[in-house]
Amino acid sequence: MEKMHFYKLSGSGNDFIIIDNLNGEYPFDFFRGIVTKVTSRNNGVGADGLIILNKDDEVDFRWDFFNSDGSVAEMCGNGARCAGRIYSIISGKNSIVFKTIAGRIDAQINGDIVKVRLPDPTDYSEEIKLEIDGKFCRGSFINTGVPHFVVEVEDIESFPVKEIGNKIRFHNVFSPRGTNVNFVKYLGNDTIKVRTYERGVEDETLACGTGACASALVFGKRGLIADRANIITSGGERLSVYFKIEGEKFSNVYLEGRVRLICEGDIFLKELN
């Protein structure tokens, strides 16, 4: 029976299936055809996304990243950290550069702590007002490799993230691509709690790396955070976001946190049919 090896990793509760395709055995369309099956939490391995490591002559590897609904994402912060750690295990390297649709990513691996530099953010809008169910919702927009809308909320623990996040994600203001949505509470001392509705997963996830960065940058622009943010995720784990803001320019954005290697095994391809 034909089988394919996989690794499953978690970056602060954001979990991914990663497949080493550095030998180029399988084409892009093959993975597009199986992604929803292998990421299914009932009939597959279960994950927020599928990451494929491909050979590249210019950098250590090039990835293909699929959300669990089968869509392709330009970037994923926690996915980048997970990809960096598994490539470090495979190659023995602790300093890695790889390609995503959003650009080149630098990763530094120190045991289970992985720090990645994201592409410089773009498309910042300080305030966007949306009408949701007859009420107005205000937030900020920024692209940290993928689009993010950031909303400050008071009662973050009981906030209906999935319900409101879904309505904002598909709001015509963000059409046709849609957006990820982050609900954030400022806790003081450069610390924020972030709950994220992820486009492509279509649900709240336990963490979102690009969302953590987007939220940190929005609060940094407001002057509430200096140059390093402490992020508390939905899953309770902590991330660090480093950044530099000069006027309207955002740069030197780094995401750092723990990555867990959960398991590895084989996917029996015929059983996916």
N, C-alpha and C positions, 0 to 999 in steps of 0.2 A: 504494500500500500504506500503510495507516494506521500511523503510528509515534509513539512517545512518547519525549521527550528524558529522559535520566537523567544524573546525576553519580555517580561512585564516589569515596568518600573513605575514608581509613584514620586511625583514632585509635589510635596505638600498636599497630598490627597488627589491631585490631578494625575490620573493614571493612563498609561500608554502601553500598547503592544509595539515592540520594535523588532524589525526583521533585518538581518544582515543580508543585503543583496549586492554586496561589493563586487561579486563575481559576475553580476549582470545576468543571472540565470533567468529572472522573471521580468517581463516588460511592465510598464506603467499600467496599461489597461487590465492586466491580470489582477493587480492589487486593487484597482478601482472596482473590479467585479466581486471581490471577497470582503471588502472592508466592513460592510454592515453586518456580515455574518460573523466575522471573528471578533468584532467589538461588542456583539450582543451579550448582555449580561445573563441571559437565560439560556441561549443556545450556542454561545461561543466562549471565548476566553473572558471577554468583558473588559471594556476600557472606554475612556473619553475620546481616544483617537488612535490611529495607526500611523507609525513612522517607519519609513523605508530608508535604509542607508545605501546609497548608490556610489559607485566609483566616480571620481572627478580628477582630472589631470592637474588642476590648478590648486586645489585645496584638499584637505583630508577626506572629505566626502561631500556629496550633495544629497539632501533629503527630499523625499516626497512626503507631505503631511496630509492626512485625511482626517476630517472630523468623523464622529461615529455615524453621522447620517450619510456618509459617502462623499460629502463636498470637500473640496480642496481649500485649505487655508494658507494664507501667505506666510503666517508666522505664528508661533506659540512659544511663550517664554518658558513655561515649565516643561514643555516638550523639548525645547532646546537644551535645557539642563539635563533632562533624562537621556537625550541622544548623546550629549557630551560625555556623560558618565559611562554609558555602555560602550561607546567607541574607545574610551580610555581603557576599559577592561579588555576589549578585543586587541587593541594595538599596543598598550603599555605606555601611551603618551599622556601627559598631563596638561599640555597646552595644545589646543585644537582650533582649527578654523574650518567652517563648513558653509555651504551655500543654502539659502532658502529663497523663495520667491521675493521676500522682502529685502534681501540683501545678504551680505556675508556676516556670519556670527562668529565672534571669538569666545572661546570657553576655556576656563581654568578649572582644573579638577584637583581637589585636595581631599582624598578619601571619599567620603560621601557628601562633602560640601562642594557644590558646583556654582560657579559665578560666570554669567554670560553677559556680553555686551550686546545690547539691542541696536538696531538701526536708529538714527536720529529721528525723533518724532516729527510729524507734520500735521498740517490741517487743523491747528488749534483754534477753537472758538470758545471764548470765555463764557458766553451765555446763549443758550438756545432754549426757547420756550415752546413746549409741546402741549397740545390738548389731549388729555387721556380721560375718557369717560366723563366728559363735561368739565373736568378740572384741569388747571394748568400745572405743568411740571417743568421746573427749570433745572438745567444742568449744563455741563461743559463737555465739549467734544474734542478728542485728540486721537490721532492715529499713531500707535506705537508698534507698527508692523501690521496690525489689523485695527479696524475702527472700534473706538470705545466711547460710550456716553457715560458720564460720571455724575451721579446725583447724590447730594448730601441728604441723609435722613436722620431723624432723631432717635426713633425706636428701631434700631437695626435688627434686634433679635426677633421681633415678631413681624417685621415687614414682609408683605407678600411678594417675594422676589420673583417667583416663577410667573405669577399672574401679571404683574405690572411690567416685569422685564420682557415678557413675550410681546406685550402691546407696544412697548417702545422699540424693541428689536425690529418689528415689522412696520413701524410708523412710516408714512409716506415721505417724511422729511429725509429719511435715510435710504430711500429707495434708489436703485434696485438692490444694492448689496446688503442692506440691513446693517445692524451694528450690534456689538456686544454691549451689555449694560451693567454698570457697577453701582451698587448702593453702598454708601460710605458714611461712617461716623468718625469724627475726629475725637480722639481720646486724650489729647495733650501729649507733651513730651515727644514730639515728632512721631507719634503713633496713631495709626488709623486702623479700623476694622473694615474689611471689604467683603461684600457678598456679590457674586457675579452670576448673571444670566449669560450663558455662552451661546453665541450663534453657532449653529452646526451641531451642537449637542442638544440644543433647544430645552435647556433645563438649567437650574443652578448647579454649579460644580463646587467641589470642596475647595478649589483654589483656581486662580487664573493668573499666570505670570504677567502677561501683557496688560491685564486689567489692574494688577497691583501697581505696575509702572505707571499706567495712565492715571490712576487715582493719586499716586504720590506726586506726579507732575502737576496735576490740577491744584492740589493743596500747596505745593511748592510755589506755584505761580501766585497763589493768594497770600503768600508770605507766612503761612502757618508751619511750614517745614523748611529747614535750611537746605541741606544737600544730601541728607540720608534719612530715609523713612523706614520706620518699623511697621511691618504689615502683619496684622492678625487675620488669618484666612477663616473661611467658614468651617474648615476642618479643625481649627484651633492651632495649627502650626504657624510658625513665624517665617517671614521672608524679609530680606533687606533690599531696599532699592536705593541706589546711589545715582545722583544726577547733577547736572549743571544747567542753570538758567541764566541767560544774559539777554535782557529785554524780551523779545519775542522768540528767541532762539533756544531750543532745548538740545542738549548734547550730553555725551558721556553717560549714557543711561545703562546701568548695570543691575542685574537681578541676581540675588544670591540666596541660597538655601540648601536644605538637605534633600538628597535624592535617595530613595530606597529601591534596591533591587528586590522585587517581590518574589519572582520565580522565573524559571525558564522551562521550556518543554517543546513538544512537537505538535503541530497542527496537522491532522490527517485530512488532506485536501478533498478526498472523495466524500468524506462525511459532511462537507459543507454544502453539497448539492441538494 
